[in-house]
């Protein structure tokens, strides 16, 4: 089964019970874990999560998950060429004018042939990926 890419929107929704997407994200995340789907992401996603969670009670969960991804080899570093490709797409306003971190996510997903992202972010759909909630 193809791995699923974890996006900031999905992770924050799982951790933050007040997030508008919490119920849907929590259900999908539990299903992913129950079915033993391989989950991957980039360091940039954890940087975004770390910034968003800096003053929250779930701050430590961000670092704990980052460490587990690092230890398990599921933290994918974008290459220099991928960063260049992402910046090029960003500058052209592709995928509904998605942000740079999303564009980096898209090129990494394409490298690994990933089609699904744990997110509700419409930019992923605009880039041709399936969002899971």
C-alpha positions as MATLAB code, in Angstrom:
seq = 'XXXXXXXXXXXXXXXXXXXXXXXXXXXXXXXXXXXXXXXXXXXXXXXXXXXXXXXXXXXXXXXXXXXXXXXXXXXXXXXXXXXXXXXXXXXXXXXXXXXXXXXXXXXXXXXXXXXXXXXXXXXXXXXXXXXXX';
ca = [
       0.000    0.000    0.000;
       1.325    3.441   -0.947;
       2.413    5.690    1.931;
       0.372    8.736    2.918;
       1.906   12.194    3.153;
       1.197   14.046    6.411;
       0.452   17.751    6.027;
       0.464   20.480    8.657;
      -3.303   21.031    8.390;
      -4.002   17.390    9.229;
      -1.580   17.118   12.103;
      -2.732   20.330   13.744;
      -6.350   19.227   13.383;
      -5.610   15.969   15.217;
      -3.833   17.693   18.086;
      -6.139   20.712   18.498;
      -9.584   19.689   19.743;
     -10.882   23.167   18.863;
      -9.829   22.914   15.226;
     -12.754   22.888   12.774;
     -11.363   19.709   11.190;
     -10.569   17.874   14.457;
     -13.334   15.241   14.369;
     -12.777   14.308   10.720;
      -8.980   14.376   11.000;
      -8.943   12.357   14.222;
     -11.154    9.659   12.659;
      -9.054    9.414    9.489;
      -5.770    9.441   11.434;
      -7.002    6.607   13.665;
      -7.987    4.641   10.539;
      -4.527    5.208    9.013;
      -2.827    3.966   12.172;
      -5.185    0.993   12.540;
      -4.520   -0.088    8.946;
      -0.740    0.292    9.428;
      -0.392    2.766    6.561;
       3.128    4.113    6.233;
       3.130    7.832    6.968;
       5.813   10.190    5.640;
       6.448   13.921    5.670;
       9.191   16.531    5.403;
      11.008   18.529    8.070;
       9.214   21.635    6.780;
       5.869   20.218    7.925;
       7.206   19.783   11.447;
       8.638   23.308   11.349;
       5.192   24.659   10.466;
       3.593   22.517   13.186;
       6.210   23.630   15.694;
       5.510   27.268   14.957;
       1.748   26.801   15.201;
       2.015   24.787   18.436;
       4.594   26.961   20.197;
       2.114   28.244   22.782;
      -0.173   25.222   23.026;
      -0.470   22.242   25.354;
       0.322   19.881   22.449;
       3.738   21.422   21.801;
       5.575   18.347   23.092;
       3.559   16.045   20.794;
       4.968   17.842   17.742;
       8.548   17.157   18.791;
       7.781   13.587   19.857;
       6.252   12.751   16.480;
       9.124   14.471   14.660;
      11.632   12.381   16.592;
       9.773    9.159   15.800;
       9.703   10.015   12.086;
      13.397   10.838   12.192;
      14.216    7.579   13.998;
      12.087    5.510   11.583;
      13.454    7.126    8.420;
      10.058    8.565    7.477;
      11.240   12.179    7.493;
      12.005   12.946    3.847;
      14.524   15.677    3.100;
      13.763   17.564   -0.105;
      16.682   17.695   -2.531;
      18.144   20.920   -3.845;
      16.540   20.273   -7.231;
      13.184   19.706   -5.550;
      13.496   22.988   -3.685;
      14.281   24.751   -6.968;
      11.274   23.099   -8.624;
       9.040   24.090   -5.700;
      10.225   27.706   -5.806;
       9.588   27.804   -9.545;
       6.011   26.539   -9.109;
       5.516   28.934   -6.195;
       6.689   31.918   -8.240;
       4.270   30.990  -11.035;
       1.360   30.752   -8.565;
       0.587   27.128   -9.385;
      -1.824   24.912   -7.404;
      -4.130   27.756   -6.475;
      -1.240   29.943   -5.342;
      -0.178   27.457   -2.677;
       2.551   28.388   -0.230;
       6.149   27.292   -0.598;
       5.912   24.490    1.974;
       2.986   23.004    0.059;
       4.960   23.181   -3.190;
       7.870   21.375   -1.543;
       5.387   18.752   -0.323;
       4.054   18.306   -3.866;
       7.476   17.670   -5.419;
       8.414   15.227   -2.648;
       5.103   13.408   -3.078;
       5.736   13.120   -6.809;
       9.243   11.742   -6.198;
       7.762    8.868   -4.195;
       4.627    8.400   -6.294;
       2.351    9.406   -3.421;
      -1.237   10.262   -4.295;
      -2.861   10.813   -0.887;
      -2.291   13.507    1.678;
      -3.580   13.610    5.236;
      -5.079   17.066    4.918;
      -8.145   19.035    3.915;
      -5.986   21.686    2.194;
      -7.508   22.479   -1.213;
      -4.049   23.278   -2.603;
      -3.280   19.553   -2.564;
      -6.383   18.908   -4.680;
      -5.379   21.737   -7.026;
      -1.994   20.010   -7.426;
      -3.709   16.728   -8.348;
      -3.565   14.850   -5.045;
      -6.324   13.219   -3.004;
      -7.048   14.766    0.396;
      -8.246   12.360    3.061;
     -10.713   14.602    4.880;
];
